[in-house]
Amino acid sequence: MSIAASVLAATVLAESEHAVELAAPTWVFGAVALVLFAILGAVTFSYRDVANRHGGKDEPTLAHGEHGH
């Protein structure tokens, strides 16, 4: 067998190998990412306006001036 024939045989055998199958269909990975981002967005959204709910905390900072420095 010549070198060219053995390279061709190796190429044909390599191309016939199957790739490793994923644990789930590809759309599941996108759906999981979307759900995780939605949960993280809800957590972030839940912390909105927290500083305004605690109005009593503002008085000590007024002694430092208008900018709080």
Sequence and secondary structure as in RCSB ss.txt:
>XXXX:A:sequence
MSIAASVLAATVLAESEHAVELAAPTWVFGAVALVLFAILGAVTFSYRDVANRHGGKDEPTLAHGEHGH
>XXXX:A:secstr
  HHHHHHHHHHHHHTS     SS HHHHHHHHHHHHHHHHHHHHHTTTHHHH GGGSHHHHTT TT  
